[in-house]
């Protein structure tokens, strides 16, 4: 029916459309500019009021969020494939299932704000502004990677993005330090400091809480609770699984981390709280990872396949956004399918680049240690091997 309508339309206008029929129909359909949605109320700690329970999603923002989440999902699946082909080596932690966290957090802050996270960092690297090409090329250890092929999965950086950090919990004091710099320099900026439920029991996190509260630092501490620290469930690892209350003297929110609109509104609320000079705030994002902890973990020895499938079928962040947009006339199924096709092509092109780009030469091993220093020599594996370091 769609094809016959399109061909009749083309005959009336006297020309055949170069695009397939669904694209013509999508272009001519009148969509709503925005829609209002109810979102889950956040659990609160030491707060009289929290984020709103309704929010407006514009068609433009919805399409942007959908494309970004779909890109992160496809990028991670491609990384999985390249790893199994032994093109990507070493540590590799994938975040498929947690897309609403990285995209929703970015939607709630400014590009001038700061973000630091642990080693499940590919999604945040993308949302902070780097291309899929640079990320996949970094995973394959190529010159075109965002860290020149020397950082790999756990050590990617961008403007106002401080990694990717491999030591469990160590990024949290660093995030407090970035927030201190924001306050010291008198800038109206905040730092999002992320860690997982597995890292939430680290002592250095509580030290960072204390200093941030004493100095009223504009720091949003964010616990991405995906229910398993490596292979250990939160119930077996933590005496209290109310991670949003762990700051004690720091106010906290527990947020539905599978709903991008919930994450966005909570982030806006938390950022406004910090910018007002009240000090730090804590957010717990309740989310879920589909893959295992890392590529060496099949992810089904400590949880059932049925559990994973139930989350996929009921709470998938991309599916939730897609259903909202289609059911409220913000987009059509055909339009979103077109985005899917474009995203797949972008990922395939990036993967081609990431496998064809050359590896950095050995003589550049010591390059890029400092950003703007004169060249100097770096000792190699033994004292007789010297590498030149160029900024």
Helices and strands as residue ranges (DSSP letters): H 2-13, H 21-28, E 34-38, E 43-45, E 54-58, H 59-84, H 99-107, E 114-116, H 122-127, H 132-139, H 170-184, E 191-196, G 199-201, H 203-214, E 219-225, E 228-229, E 232-233, H 234-237, G 243-245, E 252-256, H 260-275, E 281-286, H 305-315, H 317-327, H 333-356, G 362-364, E 376-379, E 386-389
